[in-house]
Amino acid sequence: MLDSYFFVPGDKQKYLNKIDSINANYIVIDLEDAVALKAKREAIDLVLSLTPKKNHFVRVPFFENCYSLEQITQLIQHFEGRIMIPKLSKKDELIQIKNLVPDLDLEMIVLVENPLCFINLIEILKTFTSQIHGIGFGSHDFCSLTGIKHKSEHLEHYKRQLILYAKAYDVNYIDGVDLDLNDFGQLRSECVFAFDSGASGKFLIHPSQIEVLKNVKYMSDQELVEMKDVYEKVKDIPLDSMEVYTINGKIYEKPHILRIKSLMHTINSQIKLT
């Protein structure tokens, strides 16, 4: 029920060769944390040799001074504006990035990885809403900078706040990565919390996590049966004709029906993806 955003290191030819076989909703080709400084030059050449698809983003280390402005501009243009922006702090930094390609409509994933970005996020969203695909939570960087212990009970407040901002400006919220590849219990818990809180997607770093995400049980069997039953009864009702309905002894108003339609659309889309 959450979209998968899968990171692929930009300096590993063998992984880049397998992109088309990765069964994720979105691919993020990583030129930042996944690539050592000494490999940055080789990585950009590899990435620019790819033919990106519409669901491919590139994470560019805009603020590390490892690429020239010309190279950064080339990356943005090569991916037709689909970029992930790490280490962002304020609106002015996005303005500088936008000025590199003034005639190109951007589709950005903004990573919230530090307190200043968290505080400035509303201003960022106000200015660039139409060009922001989603807000991603870089929870590990955020905790490293703030001294917060990376535990669910300490992070849920920040996640709920980011989801609220995302909903207010009609962009996606993408939950941060889980680094434990030995025990997927935490990943499942994070997915359920994210879904229940209104998130759109989840960052993933290993192929096995994609399968875990697809098989997370977000609803009980009874809840799923009830939702499908309601959907079959209301799916063809036009938006301007919706009323209040009593189905199987429960009352459904327009907001309930819209949510059910949205969830069923997501379920059907993921079935097609598999």
TILOFI-718632 format. One record per atom (N, C-alpha, C): atom name; x, y, z. Coordinates in steps of 0.2 Angstrom, whole numbers, plus 5000, padded with zeros to 4 digits. Layout:
N
 tinu   px   py   pz
   CA    X    Y    Z
...
//
This chain:
274
 tinu   px   py   pz
    N 5004 4994 5000
   CA 5000 5000 5000
    C 5004 5006 5000
    N 5011 5006 5002
   CA 5015 5011 5001
    C 5019 5010 4994
    N 5021 5016 4991
   CA 5025 5015 4985
    C 5032 5014 4987
    N 5036 5010 4983
   CA 5043 5009 4985
    C 5048 5013 4981
    N 5052 5016 4985
   CA 5057 5021 4982
    C 5064 5017 4983
    N 5067 5014 4978
   CA 5073 5010 4979
    C 5079 5014 4977
    N 5084 5014 4981
   CA 5091 5017 4980
    C 5095 5012 4976
    N 5099 5015 4971
   CA 5104 5011 4967
    C 5110 5015 4967
    N 5116 5013 4970
   CA 5122 5017 4970
    C 5124 5018 4963
    N 5126 5025 4962
   CA 5128 5027 4955
    C 5134 5025 4952
    N 5138 5022 4957
   CA 5145 5020 4954
    C 5146 5013 4953
    N 5141 5009 4954
   CA 5141 5001 4953
    C 5137 4999 4947
    N 5142 4998 4941
   CA 5139 4996 4935
    C 5134 4990 4935
    N 5136 4985 4939
   CA 5132 4979 4939
    C 5125 4980 4942
    N 5125 4985 4947
   CA 5118 4987 4949
    C 5114 4991 4944
    N 5118 4996 4941
   CA 5114 5000 4936
    C 5112 4996 4930
    N 5115 4990 4929
   CA 5113 4986 4923
    C 5106 4982 4925
    N 5105 4982 4932
   CA 5099 4978 4934
    C 5093 4982 4935
    N 5093 4989 4934
   CA 5088 4993 4936
    C 5081 4991 4933
    N 5081 4989 4926
   CA 5075 4987 4923
    C 5072 4981 4926
    N 5076 4977 4930
   CA 5073 4971 4933
    C 5071 4972 4940
    N 5072 4978 4943
   CA 5070 4980 4950
    C 5062 4982 4950
    N 5059 4978 4954
   CA 5051 4978 4954
    C 5049 4984 4959
    N 5051 4990 4958
   CA 5050 4995 4963
    C 5046 5000 4959
    N 5042 5004 4963
   CA 5038 5010 4960
    C 5042 5015 4957
    N 5048 5017 4961
   CA 5052 5022 4959
    C 5059 5020 4960
    N 5064 5022 4956
   CA 5071 5021 4957
    C 5075 5027 4958
    N 5079 5027 4963
   CA 5083 5033 4965
    C 5090 5032 4964
    N 5093 5034 4959
   CA 5100 5033 4957
    C 5104 5038 4962
    N 5108 5035 4966
   CA 5112 5039 4971
    C 5119 5041 4969
    N 5120 5047 4969
   CA 5127 5050 4968
    C 5129 5053 4975
    N 5126 5052 4980
   CA 5128 5055 4987
    C 5131 5050 4991
    N 5127 5049 4997
   CA 5130 5044 5002
    C 5132 5038 5000
    N 5129 5035 4994
   CA 5131 5028 4992
    C 5138 5028 4988
    N 5140 5034 4987
   CA 5146 5034 4982
    C 5152 5038 4986
    N 5157 5034 4987
   CA 5163 5037 4990
    C 5166 5043 4986
    N 5169 5048 4989
   CA 5171 5054 4986
    C 5176 5052 4980
    N 5180 5048 4981
   CA 5185 5046 4976
    C 5182 5043 4970
    N 5175 5040 4971
   CA 5172 5037 4965
    C 5167 5042 4962
    N 5166 5048 4964
   CA 5161 5053 4961
    C 5162 5054 4954
    N 5168 5055 4952
   CA 5169 5056 4945
    C 5167 5051 4940
    N 5169 5045 4942
   CA 5167 5039 4938
    C 5159 5038 4938
    N 5156 5039 4944
   CA 5149 5038 4945
    C 5145 5043 4940
    N 5147 5049 4940
   CA 5143 5053 4936
    C 5143 5051 4928
    N 5149 5049 4926
   CA 5149 5047 4919
    C 5145 5041 4918
    N 5145 5036 4923
   CA 5140 5030 4922
    C 5133 5032 4922
    N 5131 5037 4927
   CA 5124 5039 4927
    C 5122 5043 4921
    N 5126 5047 4918
   CA 5124 5051 4912
    C 5124 5046 4906
    N 5127 5040 4906
   CA 5126 5036 4901
    C 5120 5032 4901
    N 5116 5032 4906
   CA 5109 5029 4907
    C 5104 5032 4903
    N 5099 5029 4901
   CA 5093 5032 4898
    C 5087 5032 4904
    N 5087 5037 4907
   CA 5082 5037 4913
    C 5075 5036 4910
    N 5071 5033 4915
   CA 5064 5032 4913
    C 5060 5037 4918
    N 5053 5038 4917
   CA 5049 5043 4920
    C 5049 5042 4927
    N 5050 5036 4930
   CA 5050 5034 4937
    C 5057 5034 4940
    N 5062 5037 4937
   CA 5069 5037 4939
    C 5070 5044 4942
    N 5073 5045 4948
   CA 5076 5051 4951
    C 5083 5050 4951
    N 5087 5055 4952
   CA 5094 5055 4954
    C 5095 5059 4960
    N 5099 5057 4965
   CA 5100 5060 4971
    C 5107 5063 4970
    N 5107 5070 4970
   CA 5113 5074 4968
    C 5116 5077 4974
    N 5123 5077 4975
   CA 5126 5080 4981
    C 5127 5087 4979
    N 5122 5091 4979
   CA 5122 5098 4977
    C 5127 5102 4982
    N 5127 5101 4988
   CA 5131 5105 4993
    C 5138 5102 4995
    N 5141 5097 4991
   CA 5147 5094 4993
    C 5153 5097 4989
    N 5152 5101 4984
   CA 5157 5104 4980
    C 5161 5098 4976
    N 5158 5093 4975
   CA 5161 5087 4972
    C 5160 5088 4964
    N 5155 5091 4962
   CA 5153 5092 4955
    C 5153 5099 4953
    N 5155 5101 4947
   CA 5154 5108 4945
    C 5147 5110 4944
    N 5145 5116 4943
   CA 5138 5118 4941
    C 5136 5116 4935
    N 5141 5115 4930
   CA 5140 5113 4923
    C 5138 5105 4924
    N 5141 5101 4928
   CA 5140 5094 4929
    C 5133 5093 4932
    N 5131 5097 4937
   CA 5125 5097 4941
    C 5119 5099 4936
    N 5120 5104 4932
   CA 5115 5106 4927
    C 5114 5100 4922
    N 5119 5097 4920
   CA 5119 5091 4915
    C 5115 5086 4918
    N 5116 5084 4925
   CA 5112 5079 4928
    C 5105 5081 4928
    N 5103 5087 4930
   CA 5096 5089 4931
    C 5093 5088 4924
    N 5096 5090 4919
   CA 5093 5090 4912
    C 5093 5083 4910
    N 5097 5079 4911
   CA 5097 5072 4909
    C 5091 5068 4912
    N 5090 5070 4918
   CA 5084 5067 4921
    C 5078 5071 4921
    N 5078 5075 4916
   CA 5072 5080 4915
    C 5069 5083 4921
    N 5073 5085 4926
   CA 5071 5088 4932
    C 5069 5084 4938
    N 5070 5077 4937
   CA 5068 5073 4942
    C 5074 5072 4947
    N 5074 5076 4952
   CA 5080 5076 4956
    C 5078 5075 4964
    N 5082 5072 4967
   CA 5082 5071 4975
    C 5087 5076 4978
    N 5085 5080 4983
   CA 5089 5085 4985
    C 5091 5084 4993
    N 5097 5081 4994
   CA 5099 5080 5001
    C 5102 5086 5004
    N 5103 5086 5011
   CA 5106 5091 5015
    C 5103 5098 5014
    N 5097 5099 5011
   CA 5094 5105 5011
    C 5093 5108 5017
    N 5093 5115 5018
   CA 5092 5119 5024
    C 5087 5124 5023
    N 5087 5127 5017
   CA 5082 5133 5017
    C 5080 5134 5009
    N 5075 5138 5009
   CA 5072 5140 5002
    C 5077 5143 4997
    N 5081 5147 4999
   CA 5086 5150 4995
    C 5091 5145 4991
    N 5092 5139 4994
   CA 5096 5134 4991
    C 5092 5131 4985
    N 5086 5130 4986
   CA 5082 5128 4981
    C 5081 5133 4975
    N 5081 5139 4977
   CA 5081 5144 4972
    C 5087 5144 4967
    N 5093 5143 4971
   CA 5099 5142 4967
    C 5099 5136 4962
    N 5096 5131 4965
   CA 5096 5125 4960
    C 5091 5126 4954
    N 5086 5129 4956
   CA 5081 5131 4950
    C 5084 5136 4945
    N 5088 5140 4947
   CA 5091 5145 4943
    C 5096 5142 4938
    N 5098 5136 4940
   CA 5103 5132 4935
    C 5099 5130 4929
    N 5092 5129 4929
   CA 5088 5126 4924
    C 5082 5130 4924
    N 5082 5137 4923
   CA 5076 5141 4923
    C 5070 5139 4919
    N 5071 5136 4913
   CA 5066 5134 4909
    C 5063 5127 4910
    N 5066 5123 4915
   CA 5064 5116 4916
    C 5059 5116 4922
    N 5054 5112 4921
   CA 5050 5111 4927
    C 5053 5105 4931
    N 5054 5107 4937
   CA 5057 5102 4941
    C 5052 5097 4944
    N 5054 5091 4946
   CA 5050 5086 4950
    C 5055 5084 4956
    N 5054 5087 4961
   CA 5059 5086 4966
    C 5057 5082 4972
    N 5061 5078 4975
   CA 5060 5075 4981
    C 5065 5078 4986
    N 5062 5082 4991
   CA 5066 5086 4996
    C 5067 5081 5002
    N 5073 5080 5004
   CA 5075 5076 5010
    C 5076 5081 5016
    N 5072 5079 5021
   CA 5073 5083 5027
    C 5077 5079 5032
    N 5084 5082 5032
   CA 5089 5078 5036
    C 5092 5082 5041
    N 5090 5088 5042
   CA 5092 5093 5048
    C 5087 5097 5051
    N 5088 5099 5057
   CA 5082 5103 5060
    C 5081 5110 5056
    N 5086 5113 5053
   CA 5084 5119 5049
    C 5079 5118 5044
    N 5080 5112 5040
   CA 5076 5111 5035
    C 5069 5109 5037
    N 5068 5106 5043
   CA 5062 5104 5046
    C 5058 5111 5048
    N 5062 5116 5051
   CA 5059 5122 5053
    C 5057 5126 5046
    N 5061 5126 5041
   CA 5060 5130 5035
    C 5055 5126 5030
    N 5053 5121 5032
   CA 5049 5117 5026
    C 5043 5120 5024
    N 5039 5123 5028
   CA 5033 5126 5026
    C 5035 5132 5021
    N 5040 5136 5022
   CA 5042 5141 5017
    C 5044 5138 5010
    N 5047 5132 5011
   CA 5050 5128 5005
    C 5044 5126 5001
    N 5039 5123 5005
   CA 5033 5121 5001
    C 5029 5126 4998
    N 5028 5132 5002
   CA 5024 5137 4999
    C 5027 5140 4992
    N 5034 5140 4992
   CA 5037 5142 4986
    C 5037 5137 4980
    N 5038 5131 4982
   CA 5039 5126 4976
    C 5034 5120 4976
    N 5028 5121 4979
   CA 5024 5116 4979
    C 5023 5112 4972
    N 5022 5116 4967
   CA 5020 5113 4961
    C 5026 5109 4958
    N 5032 5110 4961
   CA 5038 5106 4958
    C 5041 5101 4963
    N 5037 5100 4968
   CA 5039 5095 4973
    C 5035 5089 4973
    N 5038 5083 4971
   CA 5035 5077 4971
    C 5034 5074 4978
    N 5039 5075 4982
   CA 5038 5072 4989
    C 5043 5075 4994
    N 5041 5074 5000
   CA 5046 5075 5006
    C 5048 5069 5008
    N 5055 5068 5009
   CA 5057 5062 5012
    C 5061 5063 5018
    N 5060 5059 5023
   CA 5063 5060 5029
    C 5070 5056 5030
    N 5075 5060 5030
   CA 5082 5057 5031
    C 5083 5056 5039
    N 5080 5051 5042
   CA 5079 5051 5049
    C 5086 5049 5052
    N 5090 5045 5049
   CA 5097 5044 5052
    C 5101 5050 5052
    N 5101 5054 5047
   CA 5105 5060 5047
    C 5102 5065 5052
    N 5096 5065 5052
   CA 5092 5070 5057
    C 5094 5068 5064
    N 5094 5061 5066
   CA 5096 5059 5073
    C 5103 5061 5074
    N 5107 5060 5069
   CA 5114 5061 5070
    C 5116 5068 5072
    N 5112 5073 5069
   CA 5113 5080 5070
    C 5110 5082 5076
    N 5104 5079 5078
   CA 5101 5082 5084
    C 5102 5078 5090
    N 5106 5072 5090
   CA 5107 5068 5096
    C 5101 5064 5098
    N 5096 5064 5094
   CA 5090 5060 5095
    C 5092 5052 5094
    N 5090 5048 5099
   CA 5091 5041 5098
    C 5086 5038 5092
    N 5089 5034 5088
   CA 5085 5032 5082
    C 5080 5027 5084
    N 5075 5028 5087
   CA 5070 5024 5089
    C 5063 5026 5087
    N 5058 5022 5086
   CA 5052 5024 5083
    C 5048 5029 5088
    N 5049 5027 5095
   CA 5045 5032 5099
    C 5048 5039 5099
    N 5054 5040 5097
   CA 5057 5047 5097
    C 5056 5050 5090
    N 5054 5046 5085
   CA 5054 5049 5078
    C 5046 5050 5076
    N 5042 5047 5079
   CA 5035 5047 5077
    C 5032 5054 5077
    N 5034 5058 5082
   CA 5031 5065 5082
    C 5034 5069 5075
    N 5040 5068 5073
   CA 5042 5071 5068
    C 5039 5069 5061
    N 5038 5062 5061
   CA 5035 5059 5055
    C 5028 5062 5054
    N 5024 5062 5060
   CA 5017 5064 5059
    C 5017 5072 5057
    N 5022 5076 5059
   CA 5022 5083 5057
    C 5024 5083 5050
    N 5028 5080 5047
   CA 5030 5080 5040
    C 5024 5077 5036
    N 5021 5072 5038
   CA 5015 5070 5034
    C 5010 5075 5034
    N 5009 5079 5040
   CA 5004 5084 5040
    C 5006 5090 5035
    N 5012 5092 5035
   CA 5014 5097 5030
    C 5013 5094 5023
    N 5015 5088 5021
   CA 5014 5085 5015
    C 5007 5085 5013
    N 5002 5083 5017
   CA 4995 5083 5016
    C 4993 5091 5014
    N 4995 5095 5018
   CA 4993 5102 5018
    C 4995 5105 5011
    N 5000 5103 5008
   CA 5003 5105 5001
    C 5002 5100 4996
    N 4998 5095 4997
   CA 4997 5090 4992
    C 5003 5087 4989
    N 5008 5085 4993
   CA 5014 5081 4990
    C 5014 5075 4994
    N 5019 5071 4991
   CA 5020 5064 4995
    C 5024 5065 5001
    N 5023 5060 5006
   CA 5028 5059 5011
    C 5031 5052 5010
    N 5037 5052 5010
   CA 5041 5046 5009
    C 5045 5044 5016
    N 5043 5039 5019
   CA 5047 5037 5025
    C 5054 5035 5024
    N 5058 5036 5029
   CA 5065 5035 5029
    C 5067 5027 5028
    N 5073 5026 5027
   CA 5076 5019 5026
    C 5076 5015 5033
    N 5076 5009 5033
   CA 5077 5005 5039
    C 5084 5001 5037
    N 5089 5001 5041
   CA 5095 4999 5039
    C 5097 4991 5042
    N 5092 4989 5045
   CA 5093 4982 5048
    C 5091 4977 5042
    N 5096 4973 5040
   CA 5094 4968 5034
    C 5094 4961 5037
    N 5095 4960 5044
   CA 5094 4954 5047
    C 5087 4952 5050
    N 5084 4958 5052
   CA 5077 4957 5055
    C 5073 4962 5052
    N 5067 4960 5048
   CA 5063 4965 5045
    C 5057 4966 5049
    N 5057 4965 5056
   CA 5051 4966 5060
    C 5051 4974 5061
    N 5056 4977 5061
   CA 5056 4985 5062
    C 5053 4988 5055
    N 5056 4985 5050
   CA 5053 4988 5043
    C 5046 4987 5043
    N 5043 4981 5044
   CA 5036 4980 5044
    C 5032 4985 5049
    N 5035 4986 5055
   CA 5032 4991 5059
    C 5032 4998 5057
    N 5037 5000 5054
   CA 5038 5007 5051
    C 5033 5008 5045
    N 5032 5002 5041
   CA 5028 5003 5035
    C 5020 5004 5038
    N 5018 5000 5043
   CA 5012 5000 5045
    C 5010 5007 5048
    N 5015 5009 5052
   CA 5014 5016 5055
    C 5014 5021 5050
    N 5018 5021 5045
   CA 5018 5026 5040
    C 5011 5026 5036
    N 5009 5020 5034
   CA 5003 5019 5031
    C 4997 5022 5035
    N 4997 5020 5041
   CA 4991 5022 5046
    C 4991 5030 5047
    N 4997 5033 5046
   CA 4998 5040 5047
    C 4997 5044 5041
    N 4996 5041 5035
   CA 4995 5044 5029
    C 5001 5045 5024
    N 5006 5041 5025
   CA 5012 5042 5021
    C 5010 5039 5014
    N 5014 5041 5009
   CA 5014 5038 5002
    C 5019 5033 5000
    N 5025 5033 5003
   CA 5030 5028 5001
    C 5035 5027 5006
    N 5040 5023 5004
   CA 5045 5021 5009
    C 5051 5020 5005
    N 5057 5023 5008
   CA 5063 5022 5005
    C 5066 5015 5006
    N 5069 5012 5001
   CA 5072 5005 5002
    C 5079 5005 4999
    N 5083 5000 5002
   CA 5090 5000 5000
    C 5092 4993 4998
    N 5088 4988 4999
   CA 5090 4981 4997
    C 5084 4977 4994
    N 5085 4973 4989
   CA 5080 4970 4985
    C 5075 4966 4990
    N 5078 4963 4995
   CA 5073 4959 4999
    C 5068 4964 5003
    N 5070 4970 5004
   CA 5065 4975 5007
    C 5059 4976 5003
    N 5060 4976 4996
   CA 5055 4977 4991
    C 5049 4971 4993
    N 5051 4965 4993
   CA 5047 4960 4994
    C 5043 4960 5001
    N 5047 4962 5006
   CA 5044 4963 5013
    C 5039 4969 5012
    N 5040 4974 5009
   CA 5035 4980 5008
    C 5029 4977 5005
    N 5030 4973 5000
   CA 5024 4971 4996
    C 5019 4967 5000
    N 5022 4963 5005
   CA 5019 4958 5009
    C 5017 4961 5016
    N 5018 4967 5017
   CA 5016 4970 5024
    C 5008 4970 5024
    N 5006 4968 5030
   CA 4998 4967 5031
    C 4996 4974 5034
    N 4993 4978 5030
   CA 4991 4985 5033
    C 4984 4985 5036
    N 4980 4980 5034
   CA 4973 4979 5036
    C 4972 4972 5038
    N 4967 4971 5042
   CA 4965 4964 5044
    C 4961 4961 5038
    N 4961 4955 5038
   CA 4957 4952 5032
    C 4950 4954 5032
    N 4947 4955 5038
   CA 4940 4958 5038
    C 4939 4965 5035
    N 4944 4969 5037
   CA 4944 4976 5035
    C 4945 4976 5027
    N 4949 4972 5025
   CA 4950 4972 5017
    C 4944 4969 5014
    N 4941 4964 5016
   CA 4934 4962 5013
    C 4929 4967 5013
    N 4928 4970 5019
   CA 4923 4976 5020
    C 4925 4981 5015
    N 4931 4983 5014
   CA 4933 4989 5010
    C 4931 4987 5003
    N 4933 4981 5001
   CA 4932 4979 4994
    C 4924 4979 4992
    N 4920 4976 4997
   CA 4913 4976 4996
    C 4910 4983 4995
    N 4912 4988 4999
   CA 4910 4995 4999
    C 4912 4997 4992
    N 4918 4996 4990
   CA 4921 4999 4984
    C 4917 4996 4978
    N 4915 4990 4978
   CA 4911 4987 4972
    C 4904 4991 4972
    N 4902 4993 4977
   CA 4895 4997 4977
    C 4896 5004 4975
    N 4901 5007 4976
   CA 4902 5014 4975
    C 4907 5016 4970
    N 4910 5012 4967
   CA 4916 5013 4962
    C 4914 5017 4956
    N 4907 5016 4954
   CA 4905 5020 4948
    C 4901 5026 4949
    N 4901 5028 4955
   CA 4897 5034 4957
    C 4901 5040 4956
    N 4898 5045 4951
   CA 4902 5051 4950
    C 4903 5055 4956
    N 4909 5059 4956
   CA 4910 5063 4962
    C 4905 5068 4964
    N 4902 5071 4959
   CA 4896 5076 4960
    C 4890 5073 4962
    N 4889 5066 4962
   CA 4883 5063 4964
    C 4883 5059 4970
    N 4889 5059 4974
   CA 4890 5056 4980
    C 4885 5058 4985
    N 4883 5054 4989
   CA 4878 5055 4995
    C 4881 5052 5001
    N 4876 5051 5006
   CA 4878 5047 5012
    C 4875 5040 5011
    N 4879 5035 5012
   CA 4876 5028 5010
    C 4877 5024 5016
    N 4872 5019 5017
   CA 4872 5014 5023
    C 4874 5007 5019
    N 4879 5005 5021
   CA 4882 4998 5018
    C 4884 4993 5023
    N 4880 4988 5023
   CA 4882 4983 5028
    C 4881 4986 5035
    N 4876 4990 5036
   CA 4875 4993 5043
    C 4880 4998 5045
    N 4884 5001 5041
   CA 4889 5006 5042
    C 4887 5012 5038
    N 4888 5018 5040
   CA 4887 5024 5036
    C 4894 5026 5033
    N 4893 5028 5026
   CA 4899 5030 5023
    C 4897 5037 5019
    N 4901 5042 5021
   CA 4900 5049 5018
    C 4906 5049 5013
    N 4905 5055 5009
   CA 4910 5056 5004
    C 4917 5056 5006
    N 4920 5058 5011
   CA 4927 5057 5013
    C 4929 5050 5014
    N 4924 5046 5016
   CA 4926 5039 5017
    C 4926 5035 5010
    N 4922 5037 5006
   CA 4921 5034 4999
    C 4928 5036 4995
    N 4930 5042 4996
   CA 4936 5045 4992
    C 4942 5041 4995
    N 4942 5040 5001
   CA 4948 5036 5004
    C 4948 5029 5001
    N 4942 5026 5002
   CA 4942 5019 4999
    C 4944 5018 4992
    N 4941 5023 4988
   CA 4943 5023 4981
    C 4951 5024 4980
    N 4953 5028 4984
   CA 4961 5029 4983
    C 4965 5023 4985
    N 4963 5020 4991
   CA 4966 5014 4993
    C 4965 5008 4988
    N 4959 5007 4985
   CA 4958 5002 4980
    C 4962 5003 4974
    N 4963 5010 4972
   CA 4967 5012 4966
    C 4974 5010 4967
    N 4977 5011 4974
   CA 4984 5009 4975
    C 4984 5001 4975
    N 4980 4998 4978
   CA 4980 4991 4978
    C 4980 4988 4971
    N 4976 4990 4967
   CA 4975 4988 4960
    C 4982 4990 4956
    N 4985 4995 4957
   CA 4991 4997 4954
    C 4996 4993 4956
    N 4997 4991 4962
   CA 5002 4987 4964
    C 5002 4980 4962
    N 4995 4978 4961
   CA 4994 4971 4958
    C 4997 4971 4951
    N 4995 4976 4947
   CA 4998 4977 4940
    C 5005 4977 4940
    N 5009 4980 4945
   CA 5016 4981 4945
    C 5019 4974 4946
    N 5016 4970 4950
   CA 5019 4963 4951
    C 5017 4958 4946
//
